[in-house]
Amino acid sequence: MERAFLEYGILGISVLILGGIVYKFILVRMSKEADVMRDELQDIRSRYHVLLNQQLSDYKEVVRTYTNMTSKVKSTLDTSTEIMERVLEKIDDGGG
């Protein structure tokens, strides 16, 4: 009976030690994986911000180009309106 308690005690201690080793191994591995995932997430965030800033810069350039084109079109329309008014004045004045 004493021998059985001793064997079960040794077996229990062995299982406990083995469980501790496995638990520590799992924790260490999970910790390393968490660090790797954190680094990957940081890299993804960094690339996202670079792309977002690039896209914002592209949109600003589009707005500048559109504004420039709009101002040129407005200037062209103003000039053509002025020319048409002069032509109409010449026609009204009686000749050309």
N, CA, C and O atoms as a GROMACS GRO file, in nm:
protein
  384
    1MET      N    1   0.082  -0.118   0.000
    1MET     CA    2   0.000   0.000   0.000
    1MET      C    3   0.087   0.125   0.000
    1MET      O    4   0.063   0.220  -0.075
    2GLU      N    5   0.190   0.122   0.088
    2GLU     CA    6   0.281   0.237   0.090
    2GLU      C    7   0.351   0.251  -0.043
    2GLU      O    8   0.373   0.362  -0.093
    3ARG      N    9   0.386   0.138  -0.099
    3ARG     CA   10   0.453   0.141  -0.229
    3ARG      C   11   0.362   0.201  -0.335
    3ARG      O   12   0.409   0.276  -0.421
    4ALA      N   13   0.233   0.170  -0.332
    4ALA     CA   14   0.137   0.224  -0.429
    4ALA      C   15   0.128   0.375  -0.412
    4ALA      O   16   0.127   0.448  -0.512
    5PHE      N   17   0.120   0.424  -0.286
    5PHE     CA   18   0.115   0.569  -0.262
    5PHE      C   19   0.242   0.636  -0.314
    5PHE      O   20   0.237   0.744  -0.373
    6LEU      N   21   0.354   0.572  -0.291
    6LEU     CA   22   0.482   0.626  -0.337
    6LEU      C   23   0.486   0.632  -0.489
    6LEU      O   24   0.530   0.731  -0.548
    7GLU      N   25   0.440   0.522  -0.553
    7GLU     CA   26   0.438   0.521  -0.700
    7GLU      C   27   0.344   0.627  -0.755
    7GLU      O   28   0.377   0.699  -0.849
    8TYR      N   29   0.225   0.636  -0.695
    8TYR     CA   30   0.128   0.738  -0.740
    8TYR      C   31   0.179   0.879  -0.712
    8TYR      O   32   0.155   0.971  -0.790
    9GLY      N   33   0.249   0.896  -0.602
    9GLY     CA   34   0.307   1.026  -0.570
    9GLY      C   35   0.413   1.065  -0.672
    9GLY      O   36   0.415   1.178  -0.721
   10ILE      N   37   0.502   0.971  -0.702
   10ILE     CA   38   0.606   0.997  -0.802
   10ILE      C   39   0.543   1.022  -0.939
   10ILE      O   40   0.584   1.112  -1.011
   11LEU      N   41   0.442   0.942  -0.973
   11LEU     CA   42   0.371   0.959  -1.099
   11LEU      C   43   0.304   1.096  -1.104
   11LEU      O   44   0.308   1.164  -1.207
   12GLY      N   45   0.240   1.136  -0.994
   12GLY     CA   46   0.174   1.267  -0.988
   12GLY      C   47   0.272   1.381  -1.003
   12GLY      O   48   0.247   1.477  -1.077
   13ILE      N   49   0.386   1.370  -0.934
   13ILE     CA   50   0.489   1.474  -0.944
   13ILE      C   51   0.544   1.479  -1.087
   13ILE      O   52   0.566   1.588  -1.141
   14SER      N   53   0.566   1.363  -1.147
   14SER     CA   54   0.617   1.358  -1.285
   14SER      C   55   0.518   1.422  -1.382
   14SER      O   56   0.557   1.499  -1.470
   15VAL      N   57   0.390   1.389  -1.365
   15VAL     CA   58   0.286   1.448  -1.452
   15VAL      C   59   0.281   1.599  -1.432
   15VAL      O   60   0.268   1.674  -1.528
   16LEU      N   61   0.291   1.643  -1.307
   16LEU     CA   62   0.289   1.786  -1.276
   16LEU      C   63   0.408   1.858  -1.340
   16LEU      O   64   0.392   1.965  -1.399
   17ILE      N   65   0.526   1.799  -1.329
   17ILE     CA   66   0.646   1.859  -1.389
   17ILE      C   67   0.633   1.861  -1.541
   17ILE      O   68   0.664   1.962  -1.605
   18LEU      N   69   0.588   1.750  -1.599
   18LEU     CA   70   0.570   1.743  -1.744
   18LEU      C   71   0.466   1.845  -1.790
   18LEU      O   72   0.484   1.911  -1.892
   19GLY      N   73   0.358   1.856  -1.715
   19GLY     CA   74   0.255   1.957  -1.746
   19GLY      C   75   0.311   2.097  -1.741
   19GLY      O   76   0.280   2.180  -1.826
   20GLY      N   77   0.394   2.125  -1.641
   20GLY     CA   78   0.458   2.256  -1.631
   20GLY      C   79   0.548   2.285  -1.749
   20GLY      O   80   0.549   2.396  -1.802
   21ILE      N   81   0.625   2.184  -1.791
   21ILE     CA   82   0.714   2.202  -1.906
   21ILE      C   83   0.633   2.228  -2.033
   21ILE      O   84   0.664   2.320  -2.109
   22VAL      N   85   0.530   2.148  -2.054
   22VAL     CA   86   0.445   2.167  -2.173
   22VAL      C   87   0.378   2.304  -2.168
   22VAL      O   88   0.373   2.374  -2.269
   23TYR      N   89   0.326   2.343  -2.052
   23TYR     CA   90   0.259   2.472  -2.034
   23TYR      C   91   0.356   2.587  -2.066
   23TYR      O   92   0.320   2.682  -2.135
   24LYS      N   93   0.478   2.575  -2.012
   24LYS     CA   94   0.578   2.680  -2.037
   24LYS      C   95   0.615   2.684  -2.185
   24LYS      O   96   0.629   2.792  -2.242
   25PHE      N   97   0.630   2.566  -2.247
   25PHE     CA   98   0.662   2.560  -2.389
   25PHE      C   99   0.552   2.627  -2.472
   25PHE      O  100   0.581   2.705  -2.563
   26ILE      N  101   0.427   2.597  -2.439
   26ILE     CA  102   0.314   2.657  -2.510
   26ILE      C  103   0.314   2.808  -2.489
   26ILE      O  104   0.293   2.883  -2.584
   27LEU      N  105   0.335   2.853  -2.366
   27LEU     CA  106   0.336   2.997  -2.340
   27LEU      C  107   0.448   3.067  -2.416
   27LEU      O  108   0.428   3.175  -2.472
   28VAL      N  109   0.566   3.007  -2.417
   28VAL     CA  110   0.679   3.067  -2.487
   28VAL      C  111   0.650   3.073  -2.637
   28VAL      O  112   0.675   3.175  -2.702
   29ARG      N  113   0.597   2.965  -2.691
   29ARG     CA  114   0.566   2.962  -2.834
   29ARG      C  115   0.457   3.063  -2.868
   29ARG      O  116   0.468   3.136  -2.967
   30MET      N  117   0.352   3.068  -2.788
   30MET     CA  118   0.244   3.162  -2.813
   30MET      C  119   0.294   3.306  -2.799
   30MET      O  120   0.250   3.394  -2.873
   31SER      N  121   0.383   3.329  -2.706
   31SER     CA  122   0.440   3.463  -2.689
   31SER      C  123   0.520   3.504  -2.812
   31SER      O  124   0.510   3.617  -2.858
   32LYS      N  125   0.600   3.411  -2.864
   32LYS     CA  126   0.678   3.439  -2.985
   32LYS      C  127   0.585   3.465  -3.104
   32LYS      O  128   0.609   3.557  -3.182
   33GLU      N  129   0.480   3.384  -3.117
   33GLU     CA  130   0.386   3.404  -3.226
   33GLU      C  131   0.314   3.538  -3.212
   33GLU      O  132   0.290   3.606  -3.312
   34ALA      N  133   0.281   3.576  -3.090
   34ALA     CA  134   0.217   3.705  -3.067
   34ALA      C  135   0.311   3.819  -3.106
   34ALA      O  136   0.268   3.919  -3.164
   35ASP      N  137   0.439   3.804  -3.075
   35ASP     CA  138   0.538   3.907  -3.114
   35ASP      C  139   0.548   3.917  -3.266
   35ASP      O  140   0.555   4.028  -3.320
   36VAL      N  141   0.551   3.802  -3.333
   36VAL     CA  142   0.559   3.802  -3.479
   36VAL      C  143   0.434   3.867  -3.539
   36VAL      O  144   0.444   3.948  -3.631
   37MET      N  145   0.318   3.832  -3.485
   37MET     CA  146   0.194   3.890  -3.536
   37MET      C  147   0.189   4.040  -3.509
   37MET      O  148   0.139   4.116  -3.592
   38ARG      N  149   0.239   4.083  -3.395
   38ARG     CA  150   0.243   4.226  -3.362
   38ARG      C  151   0.333   4.300  -3.462
   38ARG      O  152   0.298   4.409  -3.508
   39ASP      N  153   0.448   4.240  -3.494
   39ASP     CA  154   0.538   4.301  -3.593
   39ASP      C  155   0.473   4.308  -3.731
   39ASP      O  156   0.485   4.408  -3.801
   40GLU      N  157   0.405   4.200  -3.770
   40GLU     CA  158   0.337   4.198  -3.900
   40GLU      C  159   0.228   4.304  -3.904
   40GLU      O  160   0.212   4.374  -4.004
   41LEU      N  161   0.153   4.316  -3.795
   41LEU     CA  162   0.047   4.416  -3.788
   41LEU      C  163   0.105   4.557  -3.797
   41LEU      O  164   0.049   4.643  -3.865
   42GLN      N  165   0.216   4.579  -3.730
   42GLN     CA  166   0.282   4.710  -3.736
   42GLN      C  167   0.327   4.740  -3.879
   42GLN      O  168   0.313   4.852  -3.927
   43ASP      N  169   0.381   4.639  -3.948
   43ASP     CA  170   0.424   4.655  -4.086
   43ASP      C  171   0.305   4.686  -4.177
   43ASP      O  172   0.314   4.772  -4.264
   44ILE      N  173   0.195   4.616  -4.157
   44ILE     CA  174   0.074   4.640  -4.236
   44ILE      C  175   0.022   4.780  -4.211
   44ILE      O  176  -0.017   4.850  -4.305
   45ARG      N  177   0.019   4.822  -4.086
   45ARG     CA  178  -0.026   4.958  -4.054
   45ARG      C  179   0.063   5.062  -4.121
   45ARG      O  180   0.015   5.162  -4.174
   46SER      N  181   0.192   5.038  -4.117
   46SER     CA  182   0.287   5.131  -4.177
   46SER      C  183   0.263   5.142  -4.328
   46SER      O  184   0.258   5.252  -4.383
   47ARG      N  185   0.249   5.027  -4.395
   47ARG     CA  186   0.222   5.029  -4.539
   47ARG      C  187   0.088   5.094  -4.569
   47ARG      O  188   0.074   5.166  -4.668
   48TYR      N  189  -0.012   5.069  -4.484
   48TYR     CA  190  -0.144   5.130  -4.503
   48TYR      C  191  -0.135   5.282  -4.496
   48TYR      O  192  -0.194   5.352  -4.578
   49HIS      N  193  -0.060   5.332  -4.398
   49HIS     CA  194  -0.047   5.477  -4.384
   49HIS      C  195   0.030   5.538  -4.501
   49HIS      O  196  -0.003   5.647  -4.547
   50VAL      N  197   0.131   5.466  -4.550
   50VAL     CA  198   0.205   5.515  -4.668
   50VAL      C  199   0.111   5.522  -4.788
   50VAL      O  200   0.109   5.622  -4.860
   51LEU      N  201   0.033   5.416  -4.810
   51LEU     CA  202  -0.060   5.415  -4.923
   51LEU      C  203  -0.168   5.520  -4.907
   51LEU      O  204  -0.207   5.585  -5.004
   52LEU      N  205  -0.217   5.537  -4.784
   52LEU     CA  206  -0.320   5.638  -4.759
   52LEU      C  207  -0.267   5.778  -4.787
   52LEU      O  208  -0.336   5.859  -4.848
   53ASN      N  209  -0.146   5.806  -4.742
   53ASN     CA  210  -0.085   5.937  -4.768
   53ASN      C  211  -0.061   5.958  -4.918
   53ASN      O  212  -0.080   6.068  -4.969
   54GLN      N  213  -0.020   5.853  -4.986
   54GLN     CA  214   0.002   5.862  -5.130
   54GLN      C  215  -0.130   5.888  -5.202
   54GLN      O  216  -0.137   5.970  -5.293
   55GLN      N  217  -0.235   5.818  -5.160
   55GLN     CA  218  -0.366   5.838  -5.221
   55GLN      C  219  -0.417   5.979  -5.194
   55GLN      O  220  -0.474   6.043  -5.283
   56LEU      N  221  -0.398   6.028  -5.074
   56LEU     CA  222  -0.438   6.164  -5.040
   56LEU      C  223  -0.362   6.265  -5.125
   56LEU      O  224  -0.421   6.362  -5.174
   57SER      N  225  -0.234   6.242  -5.143
   57SER     CA  226  -0.154   6.330  -5.228
   57SER      C  227  -0.205   6.326  -5.373
   57SER      O  228  -0.213   6.430  -5.439
   58ASP      N  229  -0.239   6.207  -5.420
   58ASP     CA  230  -0.293   6.195  -5.556
   58ASP      C  231  -0.425   6.270  -5.570
   58ASP      O  232  -0.448   6.337  -5.670
   59TYR      N  233  -0.512   6.259  -5.469
   59TYR     CA  234  -0.640   6.331  -5.472
   59TYR      C  235  -0.618   6.482  -5.472
   59TYR      O  236  -0.688   6.555  -5.542
   60LYS      N  237  -0.522   6.528  -5.394
   60LYS     CA  238  -0.492   6.672  -5.393
   60LYS      C  239  -0.442   6.717  -5.530
   60LYS      O  240  -0.478   6.825  -5.576
   61GLU      N  241  -0.361   6.634  -5.594
   61GLU     CA  242  -0.312   6.667  -5.728
   61GLU      C  243  -0.428   6.671  -5.828
   61GLU      O  244  -0.431   6.757  -5.915
   62VAL      N  245  -0.522   6.578  -5.815
   62VAL     CA  246  -0.640   6.578  -5.902
   62VAL      C  247  -0.720   6.706  -5.883
   62VAL      O  248  -0.765   6.767  -5.980
   63VAL      N  249  -0.737   6.747  -5.757
   63VAL     CA  250  -0.811   6.870  -5.729
   63VAL      C  251  -0.738   6.990  -5.789
   63VAL      O  252  -0.802   7.077  -5.849
   64ARG      N  253  -0.607   6.996  -5.773
   64ARG     CA  254  -0.530   7.107  -5.832
   64ARG      C  255  -0.544   7.109  -5.984
   64ARG      O  256  -0.565   7.215  -6.044
   65THR      N  257  -0.532   6.993  -6.046
   65THR     CA  258  -0.544   6.984  -6.191
   65THR      C  259  -0.683   7.025  -6.236
   65THR      O  260  -0.698   7.100  -6.333
   66TYR      N  261  -0.785   6.976  -6.166
   66TYR     CA  262  -0.923   7.011  -6.201
   66TYR      C  263  -0.947   7.161  -6.185
   66TYR      O  264  -1.010   7.224  -6.270
   67THR      N  265  -0.895   7.218  -6.078
   67THR     CA  266  -0.909   7.362  -6.055
   67THR      C  267  -0.839   7.441  -6.165
   67THR      O  268  -0.892   7.540  -6.215
   68ASN      N  269  -0.721   7.396  -6.203
   68ASN     CA  270  -0.646   7.461  -6.310
   68ASN      C  271  -0.723   7.453  -6.442
   68ASN      O  272  -0.735   7.552  -6.514
   69MET      N  273  -0.775   7.334  -6.474
   69MET     CA  274  -0.852   7.317  -6.597
   69MET      C  275  -0.978   7.403  -6.595
   69MET      O  276  -1.014   7.463  -6.696
   70THR      N  277  -1.045   7.407  -6.482
   70THR     CA  278  -1.167   7.486  -6.469
   70THR      C  279  -1.137   7.634  -6.491
   70THR      O  280  -1.212   7.704  -6.559
   71SER      N  281  -1.029   7.680  -6.434
   71SER     CA  282  -0.994   7.821  -6.452
   71SER      C  283  -0.959   7.850  -6.598
   71SER      O  284  -0.993   7.957  -6.649
   72LYS      N  285  -0.890   7.757  -6.666
   72LYS     CA  286  -0.859   7.776  -6.808
   72LYS      C  287  -0.986   7.777  -6.893
   72LYS      O  288  -1.000   7.859  -6.984
   73VAL      N  289  -1.079   7.687  -6.862
   73VAL     CA  290  -1.206   7.682  -6.935
   73VAL      C  291  -1.283   7.811  -6.913
   73VAL      O  292  -1.338   7.867  -7.008
   74LYS      N  293  -1.287   7.858  -6.790
   74LYS     CA  294  -1.358   7.984  -6.759
   74LYS      C  295  -1.294   8.100  -6.834
   74LYS      O  296  -1.364   8.184  -6.889
   75SER      N  297  -1.162   8.104  -6.836
   75SER     CA  298  -1.091   8.210  -6.908
   75SER      C  299  -1.121   8.203  -7.057
   75SER      O  300  -1.144   8.306  -7.121
   76THR      N  301  -1.122   8.082  -7.112
   76THR     CA  302  -1.153   8.064  -7.254
   76THR      C  303  -1.295   8.108  -7.284
   76THR      O  304  -1.319   8.175  -7.385
   77LEU      N  305  -1.390   8.072  -7.198
   77LEU     CA  306  -1.529   8.114  -7.218
   77LEU      C  307  -1.542   8.265  -7.209
   77LEU      O  308  -1.615   8.326  -7.288
   78ASP      N  309  -1.474   8.326  -7.113
   78ASP     CA  310  -1.478   8.472  -7.101
   78ASP      C  311  -1.424   8.539  -7.227
   78ASP      O  312  -1.481   8.635  -7.277
   79THR      N  313  -1.312   8.487  -7.277
   79THR     CA  314  -1.251   8.543  -7.397
   79THR      C  315  -1.343   8.525  -7.518
   79THR      O  316  -1.362   8.618  -7.596
   80SER      N  317  -1.399   8.406  -7.533
   80SER     CA  318  -1.488   8.382  -7.647
   80SER      C  319  -1.615   8.466  -7.637
   80SER      O  320  -1.666   8.511  -7.739
   81THR      N  321  -1.666   8.487  -7.516
   81THR     CA  322  -1.782   8.573  -7.497
   81THR      C  323  -1.749   8.717  -7.535
   81THR      O  324  -1.828   8.785  -7.601
   82GLU      N  325  -1.632   8.762  -7.495
   82GLU     CA  326  -1.588   8.898  -7.530
   82GLU      C  327  -1.575   8.913  -7.681
   82GLU      O  328  -1.616   9.015  -7.737
   83ILE      N  329  -1.518   8.814  -7.748
   83ILE     CA  330  -1.504   8.819  -7.894
   83ILE      C  331  -1.640   8.821  -7.961
   83ILE      O  332  -1.663   8.897  -8.055
   84MET      N  333  -1.732   8.738  -7.912
   84MET     CA  334  -1.867   8.734  -7.970
   84MET      C  335  -1.937   8.869  -7.951
   84MET      O  336  -2.007   8.915  -8.041
   85GLU      N  337  -1.920   8.931  -7.835
   85GLU     CA  338  -1.981   9.062  -7.811
   85GLU      C  339  -1.924   9.166  -7.907
   85GLU      O  340  -1.999   9.249  -7.958
   86ARG      N  341  -1.795   9.163  -7.933
   86ARG     CA  342  -1.733   9.257  -8.027
   86ARG      C  343  -1.785   9.234  -8.169
   86ARG      O  344  -1.813   9.329  -8.242
   87VAL      N  345  -1.798   9.106  -8.205
   87VAL     CA  346  -1.850   9.074  -8.338
   87VAL      C  347  -1.992   9.126  -8.352
   87VAL      O  348  -2.028   9.184  -8.454
   88LEU      N  349  -2.074   9.105  -8.248
   88LEU     CA  350  -2.212   9.152  -8.252
   88LEU      C  351  -2.218   9.304  -8.256
   88LEU      O  352  -2.303   9.361  -8.324
   89GLU      N  353  -2.128   9.372  -8.184
   89GLU     CA  354  -2.123   9.518  -8.189
   89GLU      C  355  -2.087   9.566  -8.329
   89GLU      O  356  -2.144   9.663  -8.379
   90LYS      N  357  -1.992   9.498  -8.392
   90LYS     CA  358  -1.951   9.535  -8.529
   90LYS      C  359  -2.067   9.515  -8.626
   90LYS      O  360  -2.090   9.597  -8.715
   91ILE      N  361  -2.140   9.405  -8.606
   91ILE     CA  362  -2.254   9.378  -8.694
   91ILE      C  363  -2.362   9.485  -8.673
   91ILE      O  364  -2.420   9.534  -8.769
   92ASP      N  365  -2.388   9.522  -8.546
   92ASP     CA  366  -2.488   9.623  -8.514
   92ASP      C  367  -2.447   9.760  -8.567
   92ASP      O  368  -2.533   9.841  -8.604
   93ASP      N  369  -2.318   9.788  -8.570
   93ASP     CA  370  -2.269   9.917  -8.616
   93ASP      C  371  -2.281   9.932  -8.768
   93ASP      O  372  -2.261  10.041  -8.823
   94GLY      N  373  -2.312   9.828  -8.832
   94GLY     CA  374  -2.343   9.840  -8.972
   94GLY      C  375  -2.238   9.788  -9.066
   94GLY      O  376  -2.221   9.842  -9.175
   95GLY      N  377  -2.175   9.694  -9.030
   95GLY     CA  378  -2.087   9.642  -9.132
   95GLY      C  379  -1.970   9.570  -9.074
   95GLY      O  380  -1.954   9.556  -8.953
   96GLY      N  381  -1.897   9.529  -9.153
   96GLY     CA  382  -1.794   9.449  -9.101
   96GLY      C  383  -1.666   9.477  -9.153
   96GLY      O  384  -1.568   9.413  -9.114
   0.00000   0.00000   0.00000
